[in-house]
Amino acid sequence: MPSTVIAHIEYDVNQTLLRIQFVSGAVYEYLQVPEIVYNTMKGYREKGVFLNKFIKGKYPFKKVA
C-alpha cells in the first residue's frame, strides 16, 4: 500500500470499523464505514486523497493512539 501519509489500514466487518495508522504513528478509528468504502479505498492509488475526499467528515471517528 504505497502512501506518503497512511502506513496501514484494516477493517472490522462486524463492527463496520475502519482503522487507519498514519506514518506519524497516529491511529484513528472511523465508525459505521460500509465495507464497500473500505474495499474501494484498498484499490485506490492515493489513499490519503481517498481518506480526505470520501471518509473524513462523513463518518464519526476517534483517535486511539
mmCIF file as gemmi writes it, N, C-alpha and C atoms, coordinates in Angstrom:
data_model
loop_
_atom_site.group_PDB
_atom_site.id
_atom_site.type_symbol
_atom_site.label_atom_id
_atom_site.label_alt_id
_atom_site.label_comp_id
_atom_site.label_asym_id
_atom_site.label_entity_id
_atom_site.label_seq_id
_atom_site.pdbx_PDB_ins_code
_atom_site.Cartn_x
_atom_site.Cartn_y
_atom_site.Cartn_z
_atom_site.occupancy
_atom_site.B_iso_or_equiv
_atom_site.pdbx_formal_charge
_atom_site.auth_seq_id
_atom_site.auth_asym_id
_atom_site.pdbx_PDB_model_num
ATOM 1 N N . MET Axp A 1 ? 0.843 -1.167 0 1 0 ? 1 A 1
ATOM 2 C CA . MET Axp A 1 ? 0 0 0 1 0 ? 1 A 1
ATOM 3 C C . MET Axp A 1 ? 0.891 1.234 0 1 0 ? 1 A 1
ATOM 4 N N . PRO Axp A 2 ? 1.262 1.757 -1.148 1 0 ? 2 A 1
ATOM 5 C CA . PRO Axp A 2 ? 2.11 2.943 -1.176 1 0 ? 2 A 1
ATOM 6 C C . PRO Axp A 2 ? 1.313 4.206 -0.828 1 0 ? 2 A 1
ATOM 7 N N . SER Axp A 3 ? 1.718 4.871 0.229 1 0 ? 3 A 1
ATOM 8 C CA . SER Axp A 3 ? 1.098 6.123 0.627 1 0 ? 3 A 1
ATOM 9 C C . SER Axp A 3 ? 2.128 6.92 1.406 1 0 ? 3 A 1
ATOM 10 N N . THR Axp A 4 ? 2.103 8.218 1.239 1 0 ? 4 A 1
ATOM 11 C CA . THR Axp A 4 ? 3.05 9.053 1.973 1 0 ? 4 A 1
ATOM 12 C C . THR Axp A 4 ? 2.542 9.396 3.368 1 0 ? 4 A 1
ATOM 13 N N . VAL Axp A 5 ? 1.244 9.214 3.63 1 0 ? 5 A 1
ATOM 14 C CA . VAL Axp A 5 ? 0.686 9.559 4.94 1 0 ? 5 A 1
ATOM 15 C C . VAL Axp A 5 ? 0.091 8.375 5.686 1 0 ? 5 A 1
ATOM 16 N N . ILE Axp A 6 ? -0.354 7.356 4.982 1 0 ? 6 A 1
ATOM 17 C CA . ILE Axp A 6 ? -1.013 6.211 5.617 1 0 ? 6 A 1
ATOM 18 C C . ILE Axp A 6 ? -0.08 5.007 5.598 1 0 ? 6 A 1
ATOM 19 N N . ALA Axp A 7 ? 0.183 4.473 6.792 1 0 ? 7 A 1
ATOM 20 C CA . ALA Axp A 7 ? 1.071 3.316 6.904 1 0 ? 7 A 1
ATOM 21 C C . ALA Axp A 7 ? 0.311 2.008 6.759 1 0 ? 7 A 1
ATOM 22 N N . HIS Axp A 8 ? -0.938 1.97 7.292 1 0 ? 8 A 1
ATOM 23 C CA . HIS Axp A 8 ? -1.672 0.7 7.317 1 0 ? 8 A 1
ATOM 24 C C . HIS Axp A 8 ? -3.166 0.978 7.477 1 0 ? 8 A 1
ATOM 25 N N . ILE Axp A 9 ? -3.985 0.158 6.829 1 0 ? 9 A 1
ATOM 26 C CA . ILE Axp A 9 ? -5.431 0.217 7.041 1 0 ? 9 A 1
ATOM 27 C C . ILE Axp A 9 ? -5.936 -1.196 7.322 1 0 ? 9 A 1
ATOM 28 N N . GLU Axp A 10 ? -6.957 -1.273 8.161 1 0 ? 10 A 1
ATOM 29 C CA . GLU Axp A 10 ? -7.615 -2.561 8.401 1 0 ? 10 A 1
ATOM 30 C C . GLU Axp A 10 ? -9.086 -2.29 8.65 1 0 ? 10 A 1
ATOM 31 N N . TYR Axp A 11 ? -9.878 -3.331 8.474 1 0 ? 11 A 1
ATOM 32 C CA . TYR Axp A 11 ? -11.325 -3.174 8.565 1 0 ? 11 A 1
ATOM 33 C C . TYR Axp A 11 ? -11.927 -4.323 9.363 1 0 ? 11 A 1
ATOM 34 N N . ASP Axp A 12 ? -12.832 -3.99 10.267 1 0 ? 12 A 1
ATOM 35 C CA . ASP Axp A 12 ? -13.588 -4.987 11.019 1 0 ? 12 A 1
ATOM 36 C C . ASP Axp A 12 ? -15.011 -4.991 10.468 1 0 ? 12 A 1
ATOM 37 N N . VAL Axp A 13 ? -15.344 -6.021 9.712 1 0 ? 13 A 1
ATOM 38 C CA . VAL Axp A 13 ? -16.638 -6.091 9.041 1 0 ? 13 A 1
ATOM 39 C C . VAL Axp A 13 ? -17.789 -6.178 10.039 1 0 ? 13 A 1
ATOM 40 N N . ASN Axp A 14 ? -17.578 -6.837 11.176 1 0 ? 14 A 1
ATOM 41 C CA . ASN Axp A 14 ? -18.646 -6.988 12.169 1 0 ? 14 A 1
ATOM 42 C C . ASN Axp A 14 ? -18.993 -5.668 12.859 1 0 ? 14 A 1
ATOM 43 N N . GLN Axp A 15 ? -17.997 -4.821 13.031 1 0 ? 15 A 1
ATOM 44 C CA . GLN Axp A 15 ? -18.224 -3.538 13.687 1 0 ? 15 A 1
ATOM 45 C C . GLN Axp A 15 ? -18.301 -2.373 12.696 1 0 ? 15 A 1
ATOM 46 N N . THR Axp A 16 ? -18.142 -2.658 11.414 1 0 ? 16 A 1
ATOM 47 C CA . THR Axp A 16 ? -18.037 -1.64 10.351 1 0 ? 16 A 1
ATOM 48 C C . THR Axp A 16 ? -17.083 -0.526 10.79 1 0 ? 16 A 1
ATOM 49 N N . LEU Axp A 17 ? -15.889 -0.947 11.21 1 0 ? 17 A 1
ATOM 50 C CA . LEU Axp A 17 ? -14.886 -0.05 11.759 1 0 ? 17 A 1
ATOM 51 C C . LEU Axp A 17 ? -13.65 -0.06 10.872 1 0 ? 17 A 1
ATOM 52 N N . LEU Axp A 18 ? -13.26 1.101 10.429 1 0 ? 18 A 1
ATOM 53 C CA . LEU Axp A 18 ? -12.047 1.265 9.62 1 0 ? 18 A 1
ATOM 54 C C . LEU Axp A 18 ? -10.975 1.862 10.511 1 0 ? 18 A 1
ATOM 55 N N . ARG Axp A 19 ? -9.871 1.16 10.636 1 0 ? 19 A 1
ATOM 56 C CA . ARG Axp A 19 ? -8.756 1.613 11.486 1 0 ? 19 A 1
ATOM 57 C C . ARG Axp A 19 ? -7.615 2.016 10.566 1 0 ? 19 A 1
ATOM 58 N N . ILE Axp A 20 ? -7.133 3.236 10.753 1 0 ? 20 A 1
ATOM 59 C CA . ILE Axp A 20 ? -6.063 3.765 9.915 1 0 ? 20 A 1
ATOM 60 C C . ILE Axp A 20 ? -4.884 4.162 10.784 1 0 ? 20 A 1
ATOM 61 N N . GLN Axp A 21 ? -3.72 3.612 10.448 1 0 ? 21 A 1
ATOM 62 C CA . GLN Axp A 21 ? -2.483 4.014 11.114 1 0 ? 21 A 1
ATOM 63 C C . GLN Axp A 21 ? -1.714 4.891 10.141 1 0 ? 21 A 1
ATOM 64 N N . PHE Axp A 22 ? -1.356 6.065 10.624 1 0 ? 22 A 1
ATOM 65 C CA . PHE Axp A 22 ? -0.629 7.015 9.797 1 0 ? 22 A 1
ATOM 66 C C . PHE Axp A 22 ? 0.871 6.822 9.957 1 0 ? 22 A 1
ATOM 67 N N . VAL Axp A 23 ? 1.62 7.296 9 1 0 ? 23 A 1
ATOM 68 C CA . VAL Axp A 23 ? 3.076 7.217 9.036 1 0 ? 23 A 1
ATOM 69 C C . VAL Axp A 23 ? 3.602 7.877 10.314 1 0 ? 23 A 1
ATOM 70 N N . SER Axp A 24 ? 2.922 8.898 10.784 1 0 ? 24 A 1
ATOM 71 C CA . SER Axp A 24 ? 3.32 9.61 12.003 1 0 ? 24 A 1
ATOM 72 C C . SER Axp A 24 ? 3.178 8.747 13.255 1 0 ? 24 A 1
ATOM 73 N N . GLY Axp A 25 ? 2.438 7.644 13.159 1 0 ? 25 A 1
ATOM 74 C CA . GLY Axp A 25 ? 2.182 6.769 14.297 1 0 ? 25 A 1
ATOM 75 C C . GLY Axp A 25 ? 0.779 6.936 14.867 1 0 ? 25 A 1
ATOM 76 N N . ALA Axp A 26 ? 0.101 8.011 14.512 1 0 ? 26 A 1
ATOM 77 C CA . ALA Axp A 26 ? -1.27 8.229 14.982 1 0 ? 26 A 1
ATOM 78 C C . ALA Axp A 26 ? -2.19 7.152 14.418 1 0 ? 26 A 1
ATOM 79 N N . VAL Axp A 27 ? -3.167 6.737 15.234 1 0 ? 27 A 1
ATOM 80 C CA . VAL Axp A 27 ? -4.139 5.729 14.811 1 0 ? 27 A 1
ATOM 81 C C . VAL Axp A 27 ? -5.537 6.294 15.047 1 0 ? 27 A 1
ATOM 82 N N . TYR Axp A 28 ? -6.36 6.217 14.018 1 0 ? 28 A 1
ATOM 83 C CA . TYR Axp A 28 ? -7.743 6.672 14.105 1 0 ? 28 A 1
ATOM 84 C C . TYR Axp A 28 ? -8.666 5.53 13.719 1 0 ? 28 A 1
ATOM 85 N N . GLU Axp A 29 ? -9.817 5.479 14.372 1 0 ? 29 A 1
ATOM 86 C CA . GLU Axp A 29 ? -10.867 4.531 14.01 1 0 ? 29 A 1
ATOM 87 C C . GLU Axp A 29 ? -12.061 5.318 13.483 1 0 ? 29 A 1
ATOM 88 N N . TYR Axp A 30 ? -12.487 4.964 12.294 1 0 ? 30 A 1
ATOM 89 C CA . TYR Axp A 30 ? -13.66 5.569 11.674 1 0 ? 30 A 1
ATOM 90 C C . TYR Axp A 30 ? -14.801 4.569 11.806 1 0 ? 30 A 1
ATOM 91 N N . LEU Axp A 31 ? -15.922 5.034 12.332 1 0 ? 31 A 1
ATOM 92 C CA . LEU Axp A 31 ? -17.041 4.17 12.683 1 0 ? 31 A 1
ATOM 93 C C . LEU Axp A 31 ? -18.122 4.186 11.614 1 0 ? 31 A 1
ATOM 94 N N . GLN Axp A 32 ? -18.86 3.096 11.514 1 0 ? 32 A 1
ATOM 95 C CA . GLN Axp A 32 ? -20.004 2.97 10.609 1 0 ? 32 A 1
ATOM 96 C C . GLN Axp A 32 ? -19.608 3.119 9.134 1 0 ? 32 A 1
ATOM 97 N N . VAL Axp A 33 ? -18.415 2.667 8.805 1 0 ? 33 A 1
ATOM 98 C CA . VAL Axp A 33 ? -17.924 2.74 7.427 1 0 ? 33 A 1
ATOM 99 C C . VAL Axp A 33 ? -18.376 1.482 6.685 1 0 ? 33 A 1
ATOM 100 N N . PRO Axp A 34 ? -19.129 1.627 5.608 1 0 ? 34 A 1
ATOM 101 C CA . PRO Axp A 34 ? -19.56 0.448 4.852 1 0 ? 34 A 1
ATOM 102 C C . PRO Axp A 34 ? -18.359 -0.31 4.261 1 0 ? 34 A 1
ATOM 103 N N . GLU Axp A 35 ? -18.497 -1.606 4.174 1 0 ? 35 A 1
ATOM 104 C CA . GLU Axp A 35 ? -17.411 -2.446 3.643 1 0 ? 35 A 1
ATOM 105 C C . GLU Axp A 35 ? -17.015 -2.027 2.236 1 0 ? 35 A 1
ATOM 106 N N . ILE Axp A 36 ? -17.958 -1.587 1.435 1 0 ? 36 A 1
ATOM 107 C CA . ILE Axp A 36 ? -17.652 -1.17 0.064 1 0 ? 36 A 1
ATOM 108 C C . ILE Axp A 36 ? -16.706 0.031 0.049 1 0 ? 36 A 1
ATOM 109 N N . VAL Axp A 37 ? -16.816 0.9 1.043 1 0 ? 37 A 1
ATOM 110 C CA . VAL Axp A 37 ? -15.909 2.051 1.132 1 0 ? 37 A 1
ATOM 111 C C . VAL Axp A 37 ? -14.491 1.566 1.423 1 0 ? 37 A 1
ATOM 112 N N . TYR Axp A 38 ? -14.361 0.629 2.351 1 0 ? 38 A 1
ATOM 113 C CA . TYR Axp A 38 ? -13.052 0.047 2.657 1 0 ? 38 A 1
ATOM 114 C C . TYR Axp A 38 ? -12.461 -0.648 1.427 1 0 ? 38 A 1
ATOM 115 N N . ASN Axp A 39 ? -13.257 -1.464 0.764 1 0 ? 39 A 1
ATOM 116 C CA . ASN Axp A 39 ? -12.757 -2.179 -0.417 1 0 ? 39 A 1
ATOM 117 C C . ASN Axp A 39 ? -12.337 -1.212 -1.517 1 0 ? 39 A 1
ATOM 118 N N . THR Axp A 40 ? -13.085 -0.143 -1.685 1 0 ? 40 A 1
ATOM 119 C CA . THR Axp A 40 ? -12.731 0.861 -2.685 1 0 ? 40 A 1
ATOM 120 C C . THR Axp A 40 ? -11.429 1.552 -2.29 1 0 ? 40 A 1
ATOM 121 N N . MET Axp A 41 ? -11.282 1.864 -1.01 1 0 ? 41 A 1
ATOM 122 C CA . MET Axp A 41 ? -10.055 2.517 -0.541 1 0 ? 41 A 1
ATOM 123 C C . MET Axp A 41 ? -8.838 1.633 -0.773 1 0 ? 41 A 1
ATOM 124 N N . LYS Axp A 42 ? -8.989 0.326 -0.521 1 0 ? 42 A 1
ATOM 125 C CA . LYS Axp A 42 ? -7.871 -0.608 -0.728 1 0 ? 42 A 1
ATOM 126 C C . LYS Axp A 42 ? -7.347 -0.534 -2.154 1 0 ? 42 A 1
ATOM 127 N N . GLY Axp A 43 ? -8.246 -0.383 -3.112 1 0 ? 43 A 1
ATOM 128 C CA . GLY Axp A 43 ? -7.844 -0.36 -4.509 1 0 ? 43 A 1
ATOM 129 C C . GLY Axp A 43 ? -7.478 1.014 -5.036 1 0 ? 43 A 1
ATOM 130 N N . TYR Axp A 44 ? -7.668 2.033 -4.228 1 0 ? 44 A 1
ATOM 131 C CA . TYR Axp A 44 ? -7.417 3.409 -4.654 1 0 ? 44 A 1
ATOM 132 C C . TYR Axp A 44 ? -5.931 3.701 -4.572 1 0 ? 44 A 1
ATOM 133 N N . ARG Axp A 45 ? -5.396 4.295 -5.577 1 0 ? 45 A 1
ATOM 134 C CA . ARG Axp A 45 ? -3.947 4.543 -5.639 1 0 ? 45 A 1
ATOM 135 C C . ARG Axp A 45 ? -3.481 5.523 -4.563 1 0 ? 45 A 1
ATOM 136 N N . GLU Axp A 46 ? -4.181 6.628 -4.397 1 0 ? 46 A 1
ATOM 137 C CA . GLU Axp A 46 ? -3.783 7.661 -3.435 1 0 ? 46 A 1
ATOM 138 C C . GLU Axp A 46 ? -4.7 7.6 -2.214 1 0 ? 46 A 1
ATOM 139 N N . LYS Axp A 47 ? -4.313 6.785 -1.25 1 0 ? 47 A 1
ATOM 140 C CA . LYS Axp A 47 ? -5.167 6.52 -0.102 1 0 ? 47 A 1
ATOM 141 C C . LYS Axp A 47 ? -5.426 7.762 0.745 1 0 ? 47 A 1
ATOM 142 N N . GLY Axp A 48 ? -4.447 8.642 0.866 1 0 ? 48 A 1
ATOM 143 C CA . GLY Axp A 48 ? -4.65 9.88 1.608 1 0 ? 48 A 1
ATOM 144 C C . GLY Axp A 48 ? -5.692 10.769 0.95 1 0 ? 48 A 1
ATOM 145 N N . VAL Axp A 49 ? -5.671 10.824 -0.361 1 0 ? 49 A 1
ATOM 146 C CA . VAL Axp A 49 ? -6.668 11.59 -1.113 1 0 ? 49 A 1
ATOM 147 C C . VAL Axp A 49 ? -8.047 10.977 -0.904 1 0 ? 49 A 1
ATOM 148 N N . PHE Axp A 50 ? -8.129 9.661 -0.976 1 0 ? 50 A 1
ATOM 149 C CA . PHE Axp A 50 ? -9.408 8.971 -0.76 1 0 ? 50 A 1
ATOM 150 C C . PHE Axp A 50 ? -9.939 9.278 0.636 1 0 ? 50 A 1
ATOM 151 N N . LEU Axp A 51 ? -9.071 9.187 1.635 1 0 ? 51 A 1
ATOM 152 C CA . LEU Axp A 51 ? -9.469 9.468 3.008 1 0 ? 51 A 1
ATOM 153 C C . LEU Axp A 51 ? -10.067 10.869 3.122 1 0 ? 51 A 1
ATOM 154 N N . ASN Axp A 52 ? -9.386 11.847 2.575 1 0 ? 52 A 1
ATOM 155 C CA . ASN Axp A 52 ? -9.863 13.23 2.669 1 0 ? 52 A 1
ATOM 156 C C . ASN Axp A 52 ? -11.158 13.457 1.901 1 0 ? 52 A 1
ATOM 157 N N . LYS Axp A 53 ? -11.306 12.788 0.793 1 0 ? 53 A 1
ATOM 158 C CA . LYS Axp A 53 ? -12.454 13.03 -0.083 1 0 ? 53 A 1
ATOM 159 C C . LYS Axp A 53 ? -13.704 12.234 0.314 1 0 ? 53 A 1
ATOM 160 N N . PHE Axp A 54 ? -13.517 11.003 0.774 1 0 ? 54 A 1
ATOM 161 C CA . PHE Axp A 54 ? -14.661 10.11 0.967 1 0 ? 54 A 1
ATOM 162 C C . PHE Axp A 54 ? -14.909 9.647 2.41 1 0 ? 54 A 1
ATOM 163 N N . ILE Axp A 55 ? -13.986 9.927 3.327 1 0 ? 55 A 1
ATOM 164 C CA . ILE Axp A 55 ? -14.163 9.421 4.69 1 0 ? 55 A 1
ATOM 165 C C . ILE Axp A 55 ? -14.201 10.55 5.725 1 0 ? 55 A 1
ATOM 166 N N . LYS Axp A 56 ? -13.201 11.4 5.721 1 0 ? 56 A 1
ATOM 167 C CA . LYS Axp A 56 ? -13.163 12.498 6.702 1 0 ? 56 A 1
ATOM 168 C C . LYS Axp A 56 ? -14.397 13.373 6.56 1 0 ? 56 A 1
ATOM 169 N N . GLY Axp A 57 ? -15.02 13.657 7.692 1 0 ? 57 A 1
ATOM 170 C CA . GLY Axp A 57 ? -16.203 14.498 7.705 1 0 ? 57 A 1
ATOM 171 C C . GLY Axp A 57 ? -17.49 13.777 7.362 1 0 ? 57 A 1
ATOM 172 N N . LYS Axp A 58 ? -17.376 12.499 6.989 1 0 ? 58 A 1
ATOM 173 C CA . LYS Axp A 58 ? -18.562 11.726 6.614 1 0 ? 58 A 1
ATOM 174 C C . LYS Axp A 58 ? -18.899 10.625 7.619 1 0 ? 58 A 1
ATOM 175 N N . TYR Axp A 59 ? -17.903 10.22 8.394 1 0 ? 59 A 1
ATOM 176 C CA . TYR Axp A 59 ? -18.095 9.157 9.381 1 0 ? 59 A 1
ATOM 177 C C . TYR Axp A 59 ? -17.557 9.609 10.728 1 0 ? 59 A 1
ATOM 178 N N . PRO Axp A 60 ? -18.219 9.205 11.813 1 0 ? 60 A 1
ATOM 179 C CA . PRO Axp A 60 ? -17.671 9.534 13.141 1 0 ? 60 A 1
ATOM 180 C C . PRO Axp A 60 ? -16.331 8.836 13.339 1 0 ? 60 A 1
ATOM 181 N N . PHE Axp A 61 ? -15.47 9.428 14.137 1 0 ? 61 A 1
ATOM 182 C CA . PHE Axp A 61 ? -14.147 8.85 14.341 1 0 ? 61 A 1
ATOM 183 C C . PHE Axp A 61 ? -13.675 9.131 15.755 1 0 ? 61 A 1
ATOM 184 N N . LYS Axp A 62 ? -12.619 8.404 16.128 1 0 ? 62 A 1
ATOM 185 C CA . LYS Axp A 62 ? -11.941 8.667 17.391 1 0 ? 62 A 1
ATOM 186 C C . LYS Axp A 62 ? -10.458 8.355 17.22 1 0 ? 62 A 1
ATOM 187 N N . LYS Axp A 63 ? -9.649 9.135 17.886 1 0 ? 63 A 1
ATOM 188 C CA . LYS Axp A 63 ? -8.2 8.895 17.879 1 0 ? 63 A 1
ATOM 189 C C . LYS Axp A 63 ? -7.909 7.884 18.971 1 0 ? 63 A 1
ATOM 190 N N . VAL Axp A 64 ? -7.181 6.823 18.639 1 0 ? 64 A 1
ATOM 191 C CA . VAL Axp A 64 ? -6.897 5.778 19.625 1 0 ? 64 A 1
ATOM 192 C C . VAL Axp A 64 ? -5.432 5.716 20 1 0 ? 64 A 1
ATOM 193 N N . ALA Axp A 65 ? -4.578 6.329 19.23 1 0 ? 65 A 1
ATOM 194 C CA . ALA Axp A 65 ? -3.135 6.363 19.564 1 0 ? 65 A 1
ATOM 195 C C . ALA Axp A 65 ? -2.48 7.545 18.893 1 0 ? 65 A 1
